[in-house]
Amino acid sequence: MRRFPEEGRFDVRGNPDDVASARHVLWKYTRLWYRNIEPGLSKKRAYWLLGSDRQAGGQVYIHPRGEAYAWAEDLAIEAVARRVQALASPYTVPVLQVGPGIVFAAPPPACPRPSLPIEAAAACALQACDVVARLHEQGCGRLGFGPSHLRLVEQSGDLQVRWLVPGVADLDLLEALETTDDCEAEAMHPRWGLNVDPIQHDLWQLAFFFFSLLAMDTRAQAALEPDRREALRTLTQIRDGGPEAGGIQDAAAMAGLFTVLARLPRAGVEPLPVVRVLPRLYPDWDEVIVEGEAMLEEARLQRERDSHRDWVVYVKLPLAAAYHQRASRAWARGDVGAALGDVDRALALDDHAPYHTTRAVLLDMLDRRTEARAAIATAFKVDARQENTQPPWGEQDTDNNAKNVERARAHLTRGILALRERSLDAAEEDLRRAEELDPTPASARARAAVRRARERTQPG
């Protein structure tokens, strides 16, 4: 399995296994052994491979892929890198190549944060806010804000940010632990929680980034003009209690606070997108499927050579999810035949109840009603086994609400099939259950159709 560009433009030094090992130890340090972390920022070179660009002659950083079991996670990270590459912000480290792995131009050195006047600190935070708002629009969230990710460089006498995105998970927490007086309190701070909304996480970390730069005592804060004092008060509320405590819901609104503090014209932040719910970010499914099929064959050959190194399942499940995603897009553009072929392949890889539901819907669209009824019956049988395959891409979350959505879709599908056959009692029961689990306009319309059918069958 290729984990970084092994030939061509880049000369890569180092072993990706060493990087994977260092990142695994990083997770243990930050989540389990945080009480033993030594104070002072440590060198972080071990989390990337180094290399050089044969074409341009400069140095590069390489974010290699991990082991095969992390394939789906690596694809998600590379999807973020493609958005960063397309954004080409002056405030991000240039992404030179994506897949396999990520190649960055060499970033400026990671240094301890300087102490800055409020205008300079706010100007740096505003640049970071610009990147956050535009990446949120692309579905990229939960970014890295520590000194190894969000770096500073002097440009024409002013400091500017140079952001390494995507970053290394848990590296921010390590750097926070290295610079705190209370590792226990820092590790338990709610902003590090894995369940924090990604937009809330980024806004919270933006506030911490600003205050990590700010050199200003209480007396100087009290002397600020009223609008700047109010902006600083709001940022303090966000730092201490989270974005909701400050009444801020998006990066564009937060940029307005930094504009006031930096004494910059408000017009500079007006074009920023307002994003309060992170859109879903997906990779290119055609590319995922081509790569996944090749990896699946490689995994099977590896299993034949060494049964102790069996990573077939780590490829099969995300590959099945990719086929299902592509099927949904084929259905949306009206290519039901292609969609059915992809769903059949998904089911060959993973006997997953929602895939059977999708198959039933497609068969119904093709007027293959007997097969559709059999497919939806299988969906309920598979769901009753309570198998938890958990494919990636957010198709099946572990929370009950997401499971209820899929079960509601199955009841809706079976109810509509029963309605077509004039089995009104069965249809009513399924459609009522669908609305209990996840009320949608589709289930409401179907129940209305049942009522109209009953009215037509009543005598007189």
C-alpha positions in Angstrom: 0.0 0.0 0.0 1.4 3.4 -1.0 1.4 5.8 1.8 3.2 8.8 0.2 4.5 9.9 -3.2 7.3 7.4 -3.7 8.5 8.6 -7.1 8.5 11.6 -9.3 8.5 15.2 -8.2 9.4 14.7 -4.5 12.4 13.1 -2.8 11.1 11.8 0.5 13.2 11.0 3.5 12.2 8.8 6.5 10.0 5.9 7.3 6.2 6.3 7.4 6.0 3.5 10.0 8.0 5.8 12.4 5.6 8.6 11.8 2.6 6.3 12.5 4.3 5.1 15.7 5.0 8.7 16.8 1.4 9.7 16.3 0.2 6.7 18.2 2.4 7.5 21.1 1.2 11.1 20.8 -2.4 9.9 21.4 -1.3 8.0 24.4 0.6 10.9 25.9 -2.3 13.4 25.5 -5.2 11.1 26.4 -3.6 8.7 28.9 -0.2 9.9 30.2 -0.8 13.7 30.2 0.3 14.0 33.9 3.8 13.0 32.8 4.3 15.6 30.1 7.4 17.8 30.6 6.9 21.6 30.4 8.4 23.4 27.4 7.5 23.0 23.7 9.2 19.9 22.3 10.3 19.4 18.7 7.5 18.0 16.6 9.4 16.9 13.5 8.6 13.2 14.2 4.9 13.7 13.1 5.8 14.4 9.4 8.2 13.1 6.9 10.7 15.5 5.4 11.8 15.8 1.8 12.6 18.1 -1.1 10.9 19.3 -4.2 13.0 18.2 -7.3 11.2 20.8 -9.5 11.2 23.9 -7.3 14.2 23.0 -5.2 12.6 23.7 -1.8 12.0 21.6 1.3 8.7 19.9 1.9 6.7 18.3 4.7 4.9 15.1 4.0 1.8 13.9 5.9 2.0 10.2 5.1 -1.0 7.8 5.4 -1.2 5.5 8.3 -1.7 1.8 8.4 -4.3 0.1 6.2 -6.9 0.1 9.0 -6.9 3.9 8.9 -7.6 4.1 5.1 -11.0 5.7 5.5 -9.6 8.3 8.0 -6.7 9.1 5.7 -9.1 9.6 2.7 -11.1 12.1 4.9 -8.0 14.0 5.8 -6.9 14.1 2.2 -10.4 15.5 1.3 -9.7 18.4 3.6 -6.3 18.9 2.0 -7.8 19.1 -1.4 -10.1 21.9 -0.2 -7.1 23.8 1.3 -5.2 23.3 -1.9 -8.1 24.8 -3.9 -8.6 27.6 -1.5 -4.9 28.7 -1.9 -5.2 31.2 0.9 -2.1 33.4 1.6 -2.5 32.4 5.2 -2.2 28.7 4.7 1.0 26.6 4.0 0.7 25.7 0.3 -0.5 22.1 -0.4 1.6 20.8 -3.3 0.1 17.4 -3.8 -2.6 15.2 -2.4 -2.8 11.4 -2.6 -1.5 9.2 -1.3 -0.6 11.3 1.7 -0.2 15.1 1.6 2.8 17.2 0.5 3.2 20.7 1.9 5.7 23.3 1.1 8.0 23.7 4.1 6.3 25.9 6.7 8.1 28.5 8.7 9.6 27.3 12.0 7.2 26.5 14.9 8.0 28.9 17.7 6.5 30.0 21.0 3.9 32.6 20.6 5.0 36.2 20.9 3.4 38.8 23.1 1.8 41.4 20.9 -0.2 44.6 21.3 -3.9 44.2 20.9 -4.0 45.5 17.3 -1.4 43.1 16.1 -2.9 40.1 18.0 -6.3 40.9 16.6 -4.9 41.2 13.1 -3.3 37.7 13.3 -6.6 36.3 14.7 -8.5 38.0 11.9 -6.3 36.2 9.3 -7.0 32.9 11.0 -10.7 33.8 11.1 -10.6 34.3 7.3 -9.3 30.8 6.8 -11.7 29.3 9.3 -14.8 30.8 7.7 -13.8 29.7 4.2 -12.9 26.2 5.3 -16.2 25.9 7.2 -18.0 26.7 4.0 -16.2 23.8 2.4 -17.1 21.4 5.2 -13.7 21.4 6.9 -13.8 21.8 10.7 -12.1 20.9 13.9 -8.8 22.5 12.8 -5.5 22.6 14.6 -4.6 25.9 16.3 -1.4 25.1 18.2 2.1 26.5 17.4 3.0 23.6 15.2 -0.1 24.1 13.0 -0.9 27.8 13.2 2.5 29.4 12.7 3.6 33.0 12.4 6.0 34.7 10.0 7.1 38.3 9.6 6.0 39.8 6.2 6.8 43.4 5.3 7.2 44.3 9.0 3.9 42.7 10.1 3.2 39.2 11.5 1.1 36.9 9.3 -0.2 33.4 10.0 0.9 30.4 8.0 -1.4 27.6 8.8 -0.6 23.9 8.3 -3.9 22.4 7.4 -4.9 19.6 7.8 -2.9 19.0 10.9 -2.0 16.1 13.3 -4.7 15.0 15.7 -3.8 15.6 19.4 -0.8 17.7 18.6 -2.6 20.9 19.8 -3.4 19.2 23.1 0.2 18.2 23.6 1.4 21.8 23.1 -1.3 23.1 25.4 -0.2 20.6 28.0 3.5 21.6 27.5 2.7 25.2 28.3 0.3 24.9 31.2 0.8 24.8 35.0 -2.0 22.3 35.5 -2.0 19.4 33.1 -5.0 17.8 34.8 -7.2 20.9 34.3 -6.0 21.5 30.8 -6.6 17.9 29.7 -10.1 18.0 31.1 -11.0 21.4 29.6 -14.2 21.0 27.6 -12.8 22.5 24.4 -10.8 19.3 24.0 -13.9 17.1 24.1 -14.4 14.8 21.2 -18.1 15.5 21.1 -17.8 19.3 20.8 -19.4 20.6 17.6 -16.6 21.3 15.1 -17.6 24.9 14.5 -17.9 25.6 18.2 -14.5 23.9 18.7 -12.9 26.2 16.1 -14.4 29.4 17.4 -13.4 28.5 20.9 -9.8 27.8 19.8 -9.7 31.0 17.9 -10.4 32.9 21.1 -7.6 31.0 22.8 -5.3 31.7 19.9 -6.0 35.5 20.2 -5.3 35.5 24.0 -2.1 33.5 23.5 -0.8 36.5 21.6 -2.2 39.3 23.6 0.0 41.3 25.9 -2.4 43.6 27.8 -2.9 44.2 31.5 -6.3 44.9 33.2 -5.6 48.7 33.4 -5.0 48.9 29.7 -8.1 46.9 28.9 -10.2 49.3 31.0 -8.8 52.2 29.0 -10.1 50.9 25.7 -12.8 52.7 23.7 -16.3 51.3 24.5 -16.7 49.3 21.3 -13.2 47.7 21.6 -13.8 47.0 25.3 -17.1 45.3 24.5 -15.4 43.2 21.7 -12.7 42.1 24.2 -15.3 41.3 26.8 -17.1 39.0 24.3 -13.9 37.2 23.4 -13.2 36.8 27.1 -16.6 35.2 27.5 -15.9 32.9 24.6 -12.5 31.9 26.0 -14.0 31.2 29.5 -17.3 29.6 28.6 -17.3 28.8 24.9 -18.8 30.5 21.8 -22.4 30.2 23.1 -21.4 32.2 26.2 -20.4 35.1 23.9 -23.4 34.8 21.6 -21.1 34.0 18.6 -22.2 31.3 16.2 -19.9 31.6 13.2 -16.4 32.7 12.2 -17.7 35.7 10.2 -19.3 37.1 13.4 -16.1 36.5 15.3 -14.1 38.2 12.6 -16.2 41.3 13.3 -14.8 41.4 16.8 -11.2 41.1 15.7 -11.9 43.9 13.1 -12.9 46.2 15.9 -9.9 45.4 18.0 -7.5 45.7 15.1 -9.0 49.1 14.0 -9.6 47.7 10.6 -12.5 48.6 8.3 -15.5 46.4 8.7 -15.8 46.0 4.9 -12.9 43.7 5.0 -14.9 40.9 6.7 -18.2 41.3 5.0 -17.5 38.9 2.1 -16.8 36.1 4.6 -19.3 33.2 4.5 -21.7 32.7 7.4 -21.6 29.0 8.3 -23.3 27.8 11.5 -23.7 24.1 10.5 -20.8 22.4 9.0 -21.7 20.9 5.6 -20.8 17.3 4.9 -17.4 16.8 3.2 -16.9 13.8 0.9 -14.1 12.5 -1.2 -14.3 11.8 -4.9 -16.2 8.5 -4.9 -14.9 7.3 -8.3 -11.3 7.7 -7.0 -12.1 6.0 -3.7 -13.7 3.0 -5.5 -10.8 2.6 -7.9 -8.3 2.8 -5.1 -10.3 0.7 -2.8 -10.8 -2.2 -5.2 -7.0 -2.3 -5.8 -6.4 -2.2 -2.0 -9.0 -5.0 -1.4 -7.2 -7.3 -3.8 -3.9 -6.4 -2.2 -5.4 -7.1 1.3 -6.7 -10.5 0.2 -3.3 -11.5 -1.2 -1.7 -10.3 2.0 -4.1 -12.4 4.1 -3.2 -15.5 2.0 0.5 -14.9 2.7 0.0 -14.1 6.4 -3.3 -14.8 8.2 -2.1 -12.6 11.1 -2.1 -9.5 8.9 -5.7 -9.4 7.9 -6.9 -5.9 7.1 -9.5 -6.9 4.5 -12.4 -5.6 6.7 -10.8 -2.2 7.0 -11.1 -1.8 3.2 -14.3 -3.7 2.6 -16.5 -1.5 4.9 -15.5 1.9 3.7 -15.4 0.6 0.1 -19.0 -0.6 0.5 -20.0 2.8 1.9 -18.3 4.5 -1.1 -20.4 2.4 -3.6 -23.5 3.3 -1.6 -22.7 7.0 -1.8 -22.1 6.7 -5.5 -25.3 4.9 -6.0 -27.2 7.7 -4.3 -25.7 10.2 -6.7 -26.5 8.0 -9.7 -30.1 7.8 -8.5 -30.3 11.5 -8.0 -29.3 12.1 -11.7 -31.8 9.5 -12.8 -29.4 6.6 -13.7 -31.2 4.0 -11.7 -29.5 1.1 -13.4 -26.0 2.3 -12.4 -27.3 3.0 -8.9 -28.6 -0.6 -8.6 -25.2 -2.0 -9.8 -23.4 0.0 -7.2 -25.7 -1.0 -4.4 -25.4 -4.6 -5.4 -21.6 -4.3 -5.1 -22.0 -2.5 -1.7 -24.0 -5.5 -0.5 -21.5 -8.0 -1.8 -19.0 -6.2 0.5 -21.1 -5.5 3.5 -24.5 -7.0 4.3 -25.8 -3.7 5.8 -29.5 -3.0 6.4 -29.6 0.5 4.9 -28.1 -0.8 1.7 -31.0 -3.3 1.4 -33.4 -0.5 1.9 -31.8 1.5 -0.9 -31.9 -1.6 -3.1 -35.6 -1.9 -2.5 -36.2 1.7 -3.5 -34.3 1.3 -6.7 -36.1 -2.0 -7.6 -39.4 -0.3 -7.0 -38.5 2.5 -9.4 -37.7 -0.2 -12.0 -41.2 -1.7 -11.4 -39.6 -4.9 -10.0 -42.0 -5.0 -7.1 -41.6 -8.6 -6.1 -37.8 -8.1 -5.8 -38.4 -4.8 -4.0 -40.5 -6.5 -1.3 -37.9 -9.2 -0.8 -35.2 -6.5 -0.5 -37.0 -4.5 2.1 -37.9 -7.7 4.0 -34.2 -8.5 4.1 -33.4 -5.0 5.4 -35.6 -5.7 8.4 -34.0 -9.1 9.0 -30.5 -7.7 8.9 -31.4 -4.8 11.2 -32.9 -7.3 13.6 -29.5 -9.0 13.9 -28.2 -5.7 15.3 -24.9 -5.9 13.4 -22.9 -2.8 13.9 -20.6 -2.4 10.9 -20.3 1.4 11.2 -19.2 2.4 7.8 -17.5 5.8 7.5 -18.4 9.0 5.8 -21.2 9.7 8.4 -23.5 7.2 6.7 -24.2 5.4 10.0 -23.4 7.2 13.2 -23.5 5.3 16.5 -26.1 7.6 18.0 -29.7 6.4 18.2 -31.0 9.3 16.2 -29.0 8.3 13.1 -30.2 4.7 13.5 -33.7 5.9 13.8 -33.4 7.8 10.5 -32.4 4.6 8.7 -35.1 2.6 10.3 -37.7 5.2 9.5 -36.5 5.1 5.8 -37.0 1.3 5.9 -40.5 1.6 7.4 -41.4 4.3 4.8 -40.2 2.1 2.0 -42.2 -0.9 3.2 -45.2 1.3 3.8 -45.2 2.7 0.3 -44.8 -0.8 -1.2 -47.8 -1.9 0.9 -49.8 1.2 -0.3 -49.1 0.3 -3.9 -50.6 -3.2 -3.2 -53.7 -1.6 -1.5 -52.7 -3.2 1.9 -53.8 -0.1 3.7 -53.6 -1.3 7.2 -50.0 -2.5 6.8 -49.1 0.7 5.0 -50.6 2.8 7.8 -48.7 0.9 10.4 -45.4 1.3 8.7 -45.9 4.9 7.9 -47.0 5.7 11.4 -43.8 4.1 12.7 -41.7 6.0 10.2 -43.1 9.3 11.5 -42.5 8.3 15.1 -38.9 7.5 14.3 -38.1 10.5 12.0 -41.0 12.6 10.7 -40.4 13.8 7.2 -42.5 15.4 4.4 -42.3 12.1 2.5 -43.9 10.1 5.3 -46.5 12.8 5.8 -47.4 12.7 2.1 -47.6 8.9 2.2 -49.9 8.9 5.1 -52.1 11.4 3.4 -52.2 9.1 0.4 -53.3 6.2 2.6 -56.2 8.4 4.0 -57.3 9.3 0.5 -57.2 5.6 -0.5 -59.4 4.7 2.4 -61.9 7.5 1.5 -62.2 6.1 -2.0 -62.8 2.6 -0.7 -65.6 3.6 1.7 -69.1 2.9 0.5 -71.2 5.9 -0.5 
